[in-house]
Amino acid sequence: MSNTDRYTKKKIKSISSETLNGENYSRSDFARSILNYPAMMVPSVQEPIFEKLSEALNNEVSLLDPFMGASNTLVTGMKYGMNVFGQDINPLSVLLSQVKICFYENSELIDAEERLNNLIVSDKSESVEVTFDNIDKWFTKEIQIELSKIYRAVRREPILKTRKFFWVALAETIRLTSNDRTSTFKLHMRPVEEINARQVSAIKTFISISRKNILNISNYINILSQNGCIKKGKYIKNATVLWGDTNIEIRTNKKFNLLVTSPPYGDNQTTVTYGQFSYLPLQWIPIEDIDDTIIFDYLKTTQYIDNKSLGGQINDSDNNITERIFERSRTLKRFVTQFKDNDLKKKAGKVTRFIVDLDNSIDKMLPKMKKDSFLVWTVGNRNVNKKLVRNDLIVKELFASKGVEVFTDLEREILSKRMPGRNNFSNMMSREKIIIFKKTK
Ligand SMILES: C[S@@+](CC[C@H](N)C(=O)[O-])C[C@H]1O[C@@H](n2cnc3c(N)ncnc32)[C@H](O)[C@@H]1O
């Protein structure tokens, strides 16, 4: 290990556990609170690591997040003036990320807000703009009418980036005004009595969310400006986000010297159902306003996005694939082969399927990383069949099988990660490992 590496490692190891555990930072700062996307990264974890690695890379950083989610990693990278690129399989993540990395003048948003509010309140039409199976189950008639007024008003906005901004506000409005319970990411209807007793207005909710988002994005842009990262109304470096399946490809020809990501912990169905969470909002947002390169039919069923995400395919693993992944990870093999009962075996098989996809995704990422680049993985362990899946060890073994070694690692306790309490997910994960690899070849 070179002296510079030794110095960087020491600096990283000196990050205090209070900082890592999130005691010094506000979770709601900057653009992070624009939409409550599940399982967002917290700044406390990221910022000190960004700072130290940026220094090690002479402050010339190209950052990749191949599972960008709410793009908090990218947004943090932009605070440090990095070139950033992210992709995600979930169209809602893409829309949200497009908004968070975009430069908006405060006045253009305030003008648009006023225009929209005028259109919405003067719209007397009762027609509903969107149809899909079970719309009446998920939205009351009154809410459908109100959402349609908002929908018509946003569609009339001439500038695409402005429409994107307000589609995000609409997405959050839908989360808060549909008949879905917000306590879990899975779609679950509220009890009928509760729906009937609820006093909720989509228009009022939209107006207040739009106002809050304008404030948040403006605060964030002010921080970028103060850091010297905005010149002539533009971010000084390149920031790109795309829809993409990391299991298939990273959709850029660029090369990177830093990768920071927090991949899923398992297949979406049994961990965090990002797809179900996004299903209702996505019904109301025109695909052409998100990304016209999206090539999958994400509105087909409530499960579609989750089934297409890592580990989502249910087909039984082919024996050769299983053998090959077991060769790469002894920890995975030991975990899976301990179960004899058919039901338990089936559940453990889903872990194999997920790790096969994760391994495949790593193969897509590594060629995009330059020599001497760093890869920062935040990984959590979880229980399956009441036994711990050591994702941290598995990930280390997968990287080792590709000749990429651990540079250093850190551990943090999760204080209040935004996981719904009811499915006990938060109980299952109370620690996360931050594993930093260095690609030396
Ligand atoms: C834990 S979140 C990422 C959080 C993010 N780092 C942040 O800071 O907000 C994991 C993301 O992986 C995405 N994902 C799952 N399978 C994927 C795939 N095959 N390709 C791309 N993204 C995928 C999910 O849609 C989800 O948004």
The ligand as a MOL file (V3000), in Angstrom:
LIG
                    3D

  0  0  0     0  0            999 V3000
M  V30 BEGIN CTAB
M  V30 COUNTS 27 29 0 0 0
M  V30 BEGIN ATOM
M  V30 1 C -31.3230 1.4770 -1.6750 0
M  V30 2 S -31.8820 2.1860 -3.1760 0 CHG=1
M  V30 3 C -30.6050 3.3110 -3.5560 0
M  V30 4 C -30.5750 4.5090 -2.6470 0
M  V30 5 C -29.7070 5.6330 -3.1690 0
M  V30 6 N -28.2910 5.2830 -3.1390 0
M  V30 7 C -29.9230 6.9430 -2.4090 0
M  V30 8 O -28.9510 7.5040 -1.9430 0
M  V30 9 O -31.0430 7.4170 -2.3440 0 CHG=-1
M  V30 10 C -31.6960 0.8680 -4.3310 0
M  V30 11 C -32.1930 1.1640 -5.7520 0
M  V30 12 O -31.7920 0.0970 -6.6240 0
M  V30 13 C -32.7020 0.0840 -7.6980 0
M  V30 14 N -32.5700 -1.1550 -8.5040 0
M  V30 15 C -32.9360 -2.4240 -8.2100 0
M  V30 16 N -32.6330 -3.2560 -9.2330 0
M  V30 17 C -32.0540 -2.4910 -10.1950 0
M  V30 18 C -31.5170 -2.7740 -11.4860 0
M  V30 19 N -31.5300 -4.0200 -11.9920 0
M  V30 20 N -30.9860 -1.7540 -12.1990 0
M  V30 21 C -30.9610 -0.4930 -11.7030 0
M  V30 22 N -31.4730 -0.1700 -10.4950 0
M  V30 23 C -32.0130 -1.1450 -9.7400 0
M  V30 24 C -34.0520 0.2440 -7.0090 0
M  V30 25 O -35.0350 0.7040 -7.9300 0
M  V30 26 C -33.7160 1.2800 -5.9180 0
M  V30 27 O -34.0410 2.5850 -6.3420 0
M  V30 END ATOM
M  V30 BEGIN BOND
M  V30 1 1 1 2
M  V30 2 1 2 3
M  V30 3 1 2 10
M  V30 4 1 3 4
M  V30 5 1 4 5
M  V30 6 1 5 6
M  V30 7 1 5 7
M  V30 8 2 7 8
M  V30 9 1 7 9
M  V30 10 1 10 11
M  V30 11 1 11 12
M  V30 12 1 11 26
M  V30 13 1 12 13
M  V30 14 1 13 14
M  V30 15 1 13 24
M  V30 16 1 14 15
M  V30 17 1 14 23
M  V30 18 2 15 16
M  V30 19 1 16 17
M  V30 20 1 17 18
M  V30 21 2 17 23
M  V30 22 1 18 19
M  V30 23 2 18 20
M  V30 24 1 20 21
M  V30 25 2 21 22
M  V30 26 1 22 23
M  V30 27 1 24 25
M  V30 28 1 24 26
M  V30 29 1 26 27
M  V30 END BOND
M  V30 END CTAB
M  END
